[in-house]
Amino acid sequence: MSIIDMLNKQFQSIHKVIWIILLPLIIDIGELNLFEKIFKTEYQPLSKLVFKLGFISSPPSIRYTLEDFPSIFFQYNSRGFRGLINQINLTNILLLVSFVLITSFLHSGYLSVISQAGHKRVIFKDFLRDGNQLWFKFFVLTLLGIIPSLGVFISVNLLYLNFIFIILVYVQYSIVVDKVSLKDNFKLGISFLFENLGLTIKMAFVFGFLFSLIGIAIIILAGMGQNGIVVGVIITAYFGAVINKAVLEIYREVSQKTSEEINFSKYV
């Protein structure tokens, strides 16, 4: 099945759990409102349309398109440091760990729902149960994922550290698809990347191009004010869920096929 065919197939699956798009909506809009109240400033989008390669985050965020979209806790870009965490000390470390605990649970529940959509009936109870079962794995993965951001405090080359994001991109999908230990999730996720580098590049190009087109509408909407941003977040949440589901199902299909071929070769 081609990448586009797999993508088109996932719209129906996401429609069965359409309520899941409320999660990124609540996160993005909630964080924007809190940021504006805490720092007493109004967000004015400055992002310009940039063609991107890669997969959108899970849960998806409008930051994929609007890179200057504010964060309550930590953000570093061309405008400098923004957020509550702007230096390393005990209080900020505890705040960061608390933030990671919450986001790892949300990440876990979100991808668990996405993974099961189209295969079985999924309800909110599944989000809570599976999010709780897998949260520790996502907690470890999220901690590793914030290393590049923390690198700015010790003047480490962020471009070098961003390589961590690339090599761990499939680990999150392995966690919800493969019923193995966390150590094996890392092995399977990283090996999938290197064994399917050509496929990964194709997906990064296709999904990046498609979301860049969607980003045109999002940037226009963001320039219209708060209501436009809300609509932009909804669009991001919807298409982001479909793309996340497509990447996950491609991972599932390819990894299962590889496993079957390995098992078959053992008996030949």
C-alpha positions as CSV (number, residue, x, y, z in Angstrom):
1,M,0.0,0.0,0.0
2,S,1.4,3.4,-1.0
3,I,2.0,6.2,1.6
4,I,-0.9,8.3,0.2
5,D,-3.3,5.2,0.2
6,M,-2.4,4.5,3.8
7,L,-3.0,8.2,4.7
8,N,-6.4,8.3,3.0
9,K,-7.4,5.1,4.8
10,Q,-6.8,6.7,8.2
11,F,-9.4,9.4,7.9
12,Q,-12.1,6.8,8.6
13,S,-10.2,5.4,11.5
14,I,-9.8,8.9,13.1
15,H,-13.5,9.7,12.6
16,K,-14.3,6.8,15.0
17,V,-12.3,8.5,17.7
18,I,-12.8,12.1,16.7
19,W,-13.0,13.1,20.3
20,I,-9.3,12.6,20.6
21,I,-8.6,15.9,18.8
22,L,-9.9,17.7,21.8
23,L,-6.7,16.8,23.7
24,P,-4.3,18.9,21.5
25,L,-7.0,21.6,21.3
26,I,-7.2,21.9,25.1
27,I,-3.4,21.8,25.4
28,D,-2.6,24.5,22.8
29,I,-5.4,26.9,23.6
30,G,-5.1,26.3,27.4
31,E,-1.3,27.0,27.3
32,L,-1.8,30.1,25.1
33,N,-4.4,31.6,27.5
34,L,-2.3,30.8,30.6
35,F,0.8,32.3,28.9
36,E,-1.0,35.5,28.1
37,K,-2.4,35.8,31.6
38,I,0.8,34.9,33.5
39,F,3.1,37.1,31.4
40,K,0.4,39.7,30.6
41,T,1.2,39.8,26.9
42,E,-0.9,39.1,23.8
43,Y,0.5,36.6,21.3
44,Q,1.1,38.1,17.9
45,P,2.1,35.3,15.3
46,L,5.4,36.1,13.6
47,S,5.9,32.8,11.8
48,K,6.3,32.7,8.0
49,L,5.5,29.9,5.8
50,V,8.4,27.4,5.7
51,F,8.4,24.1,3.8
52,K,9.1,21.3,6.3
53,L,10.2,17.7,6.2
54,G,9.2,15.4,8.9
55,F,6.3,14.1,11.1
56,I,4.2,16.3,13.3
57,S,4.4,15.6,17.0
58,S,1.9,13.5,19.0
59,P,-0.3,15.0,20.3
60,P,0.0,17.4,17.3
61,S,0.6,21.1,18.1
62,I,0.1,24.2,16.1
63,R,3.8,24.9,16.9
64,Y,4.6,22.7,14.0
65,T,3.5,25.6,11.8
66,L,3.7,28.6,14.2
67,E,7.2,28.1,15.6
68,D,6.8,31.2,17.9
69,F,3.6,29.9,19.4
70,P,4.2,30.5,23.2
71,S,4.9,27.9,25.8
72,I,4.3,28.4,29.5
73,F,7.3,26.4,30.7
74,F,10.1,26.6,28.2
75,Q,10.8,28.0,24.8
76,Y,13.9,29.0,23.0
77,N,14.0,30.6,19.5
78,S,15.2,33.6,17.6
79,R,13.3,35.8,20.2
80,G,15.3,34.4,23.1
81,F,14.1,32.5,26.2
82,R,10.4,32.5,26.9
83,G,8.4,30.7,29.7
84,L,8.8,30.0,33.4
85,I,11.9,27.8,32.9
86,N,14.7,30.2,31.8
87,Q,17.5,29.0,34.0
88,I,18.7,25.7,35.6
89,N,17.9,25.5,39.4
90,L,16.2,23.0,41.7
91,T,12.8,24.7,41.5
92,N,12.8,24.7,37.7
93,I,14.1,21.1,37.6
94,L,11.1,20.0,39.8
95,L,8.8,22.1,37.6
96,L,10.2,20.5,34.5
97,V,9.9,16.9,35.9
98,S,6.2,17.6,36.9
99,F,5.6,18.9,33.4
100,V,7.1,15.8,31.9
101,L,5.0,13.5,34.1
102,I,1.8,15.1,32.9
103,T,2.8,15.3,29.2
104,S,4.1,11.7,29.1
105,F,0.7,10.5,30.4
106,L,-1.1,12.5,27.8
107,H,1.3,11.4,25.1
108,S,0.8,7.8,26.1
109,G,-3.0,7.9,26.2
110,Y,-3.2,9.8,22.9
111,L,-1.0,7.4,20.9
112,S,-2.7,4.4,22.5
113,V,-6.1,5.6,21.3
114,I,-4.7,6.4,17.8
115,S,-3.1,2.9,17.7
116,Q,-6.4,1.1,18.4
117,A,-8.7,3.3,16.3
118,G,-10.0,1.3,13.4
119,H,-9.1,-2.0,15.0
120,K,-11.5,-2.0,17.9
121,R,-14.1,0.3,19.6
122,V,-12.2,2.8,21.7
123,I,-13.7,5.0,24.5
124,F,-12.3,7.5,26.9
125,K,-11.8,4.8,29.5
126,D,-9.2,3.2,27.2
127,F,-7.3,6.6,27.1
128,L,-7.1,6.6,30.9
129,R,-6.3,2.9,31.3
130,D,-3.7,2.6,28.5
131,G,-2.2,6.0,29.3
132,N,-1.6,4.8,32.8
133,Q,-0.1,1.5,31.7
134,L,2.4,3.0,29.3
135,W,3.1,6.3,31.0
136,F,6.5,5.3,32.4
137,K,7.8,4.3,29.0
138,F,6.7,7.7,27.6
139,F,8.1,9.4,30.7
140,V,11.6,8.1,29.9
141,L,11.2,8.8,26.2
142,T,10.0,12.4,26.9
143,L,13.0,13.0,29.2
144,L,15.4,12.0,26.5
145,G,13.4,14.2,24.1
146,I,13.9,17.4,26.1
147,I,17.7,17.1,26.1
148,P,18.1,19.2,23.0
149,S,16.1,22.0,24.5
150,L,18.1,22.0,27.7
151,G,21.3,22.2,25.7
152,V,20.9,25.9,25.3
153,F,21.7,26.4,29.0
154,I,25.1,24.9,28.5
155,S,25.8,26.4,25.1
156,V,25.6,23.0,23.3
157,N,25.0,22.9,19.5
158,L,21.3,22.4,19.2
159,L,21.6,21.1,15.6
160,Y,23.8,18.3,16.9
161,L,21.5,17.4,19.8
162,N,18.4,17.5,17.5
163,F,19.7,14.2,16.1
164,I,18.2,12.6,19.2
165,F,14.7,13.5,17.9
166,I,15.5,11.8,14.6
167,I,16.8,8.5,15.9
168,L,14.0,8.1,18.4
169,V,11.2,9.0,16.1
170,Y,9.8,5.5,15.8
171,V,10.2,4.5,19.5
172,Q,6.9,6.0,20.4
173,Y,5.1,3.9,17.8
174,S,7.0,0.8,19.0
175,I,5.8,1.4,22.6
176,V,2.1,1.2,21.6
177,V,2.4,-1.5,18.9
178,D,5.1,-3.9,20.2
179,K,4.3,-5.6,23.5
180,V,7.9,-5.8,24.6
181,S,10.2,-4.2,27.2
182,L,11.2,-0.6,27.0
183,K,14.8,-1.6,26.1
184,D,13.4,-3.6,23.2
185,N,11.1,-0.7,22.2
186,F,14.2,1.4,21.8
187,K,16.0,-1.3,19.8
188,L,13.0,-1.9,17.5
189,G,12.3,1.8,17.0
190,I,15.9,2.7,16.2
191,S,16.5,-0.3,14.0
192,F,13.3,0.4,12.1
193,L,14.6,3.8,11.2
194,F,17.9,2.6,9.9
195,E,16.5,-0.4,8.1
196,N,13.8,1.7,6.4
197,L,15.6,5.0,5.9
198,G,14.3,5.3,2.3
199,L,10.7,4.9,3.5
200,T,11.3,7.4,6.3
201,I,12.6,10.0,3.9
202,K,9.6,9.5,1.6
203,M,7.2,9.8,4.5
204,A,9.0,12.9,5.8
205,F,8.7,14.5,2.4
206,V,5.1,13.5,1.7
207,F,3.7,14.4,5.1
208,G,5.9,17.5,5.5
209,F,4.7,18.8,2.1
210,L,1.1,18.1,2.8
211,F,1.2,19.9,6.2
212,S,3.1,22.8,4.6
213,L,0.1,23.2,2.3
214,I,-2.2,23.0,5.3
215,G,0.1,25.5,7.1
216,I,-0.8,28.2,4.5
217,A,-4.4,28.2,5.8
218,I,-3.2,28.1,9.4
219,I,-0.9,31.1,9.1
220,I,-3.7,33.1,7.4
221,L,-6.1,32.1,10.2
222,A,-3.6,32.9,13.0
223,G,-3.3,36.5,11.6
224,M,-7.0,37.0,12.2
225,G,-6.7,36.8,16.0
226,Q,-7.8,34.4,18.8
227,N,-10.7,32.9,16.9
228,G,-8.5,32.2,13.9
229,I,-5.9,30.6,16.1
230,V,-8.6,28.3,17.6
231,V,-9.6,27.2,14.1
232,G,-6.0,26.7,13.2
233,V,-5.5,24.5,16.3
234,I,-8.5,22.4,15.3
235,I,-7.2,21.9,11.8
236,T,-3.8,20.9,13.2
237,A,-5.3,18.5,15.7
238,Y,-7.4,16.8,13.0
239,F,-4.9,16.4,10.2
240,G,-2.1,15.8,12.8
241,A,-4.1,12.8,14.2
242,V,-4.6,11.4,10.6
243,I,-0.8,11.7,9.9
244,N,0.2,10.2,13.2
245,K,-2.2,7.3,12.5
246,A,-0.7,6.8,9.0
247,V,2.9,6.7,10.3
248,L,1.9,4.3,13.1
249,E,0.1,2.0,10.7
250,I,3.0,2.0,8.2
251,Y,5.3,1.1,11.2
252,R,2.9,-1.7,12.2
253,E,2.6,-3.1,8.7
254,V,6.3,-3.0,7.8
255,S,7.5,-4.3,11.1
256,Q,5.0,-7.2,11.1
257,K,5.9,-8.1,7.6
258,T,9.6,-8.1,8.5
259,S,8.9,-10.2,11.6
260,E,6.9,-12.7,9.5
261,E,9.8,-12.9,6.9
262,I,12.3,-13.6,9.7
263,N,10.1,-16.3,11.2
264,F,9.5,-17.9,7.8
265,S,13.3,-18.0,7.0
266,K,13.9,-19.9,10.2
267,Y,11.8,-22.8,9.0
268,V,13.1,-22.9,5.4
